[in-house]
Amino acid sequence: MTKSLQVPEPSNDLLELAAGVRRSAMSLGQKDDNQRKSAIEAMAASLEVNKSKIVVANEKDLKTAKQDGLADALIARLKLDEVKLKGAIAGMLQVADLPDPLGIRQVHRELDENLVLDRVTVPLGVLGVIFEARPDAVIQIASLAIRSGNGALLKGGSEALLTNEAIMKALKEGLHSSEVESDSLALLTTRKESLSMLKLDGFLDLIIPRGSNQLVQFIQDNTRIPVLGHADGICHLYIDSEADLQKALRISIDSKTQYPAACNAIETLLVHHDIAEQFLTLAIPIFNKLGVRLLGDLSSQKLGVQELADESDWSKEYLDLILSIKIVSNIDEAIDHIHRFGSRHTEAIVTSNEQNAEFFLRAVDSSGVYHNCSTRFADGFRYGFGAEVGISTQTLPPRGPVGLEGLVTYRYRLRGDGHIAEEFNSGEKSFSHIDLPL
């Protein structure tokens, strides 16, 4: 998507579909905890029954994508085999077991005798989610939406069309056997529909884009609906002068190679010059063996990195077995580099110096900042959220992997007995403002 594209008005069919999702979402928001939990379990069971159909559909999508020359990073995200599908189903069941995010009283306050205020959590309404390549996102989004009482209108990339359709069909079959309306979820399939979605203000309460920086920027520039999402995942790992070499090597390899197509894989390795020669002597042969293409600054080239990184490399999200390496003189230079080129996604430091670790954790302004562990832990499932609708790198909450708590808002409710504001303005009465048990 680019800024030159025109956003078309929604068709009557799309308006009718969106209206149906909104009506169902209103009903869903009234369902109790057990009803929503049972609906997710029914969807998970239906996915299990239909898993062979889903895998076959995915194999067809993969074949077409490879013939069309889809990038390797997107091919990796597109693949949904039985192992990956099993993990997605497990995440769905984990979402079902999470505490109910709705109806939680956050404020309970007496303003006056028989005038009591409370604030409780409620669903957002309807989510519009646009994502590229990853069909397992349909499963994650559906489970989080139903658990949090929200309807969802989903649009995946055309490369995953058959897989997305097979998944959505299975999810709706599961909902048919539950007390939640199947129209709470809907899948869009055309590019025109995804563009028109941006004009569904009044039907959608939040748009969540999962994809390239270009996609996110286009959506933010072309809709009046609130947008939640991250652009690039330019993640860094800093090897401090007091790092354990073997620990640093283990974390570096995992952060880059465990799943390089993920947004939480590192794209830049920052190494303190005091430890650089020792570390790179160990790391370069292993990275070479694993097929990682290394780009480096002049200092790292003197220590064995073959290719020179140019200025643009520090801002690139490779999503591939490519890693930029820079030698830094101290922790301040490392942090300055992260602030200049990072995307506020996830950064990590490897060090045995607790003071340096704490300084890094406090000074780096990213949604996730780690000490002595892989950046690959930046994930809703790994955080115990069951799943995520995406990772938000904005400063305002929700931030980081967005699970259930990021999909609810709150409502103030005030119960009185004929109270009027004039009584308090005139001085006839004064507020008591007594906090009551939650």
PyMOL commands that set and color helices and strands:
alter all, ss='L'
color gray80, all
select helices_A, chain A and resi 12-28+33-49+51-67+72-78+82-97+136-147+158-176+182-184+191-199+213-221+245-257+273-289+298-301+311-315+331-341+354-363+375-377+404-407+422-425
alter helices_A, ss='H'
color red, helices_A
select strands_A, chain A and resi 105-112+115-123+126-131+151-155+185-188+206-210+235-239+266-272+293-296+307-308+322-328+346-350+368-371+391-392+400-401+408-415+434-435
alter strands_A, ss='S'
color yellow, strands_A
deselect
rebuild
show_as cartoon
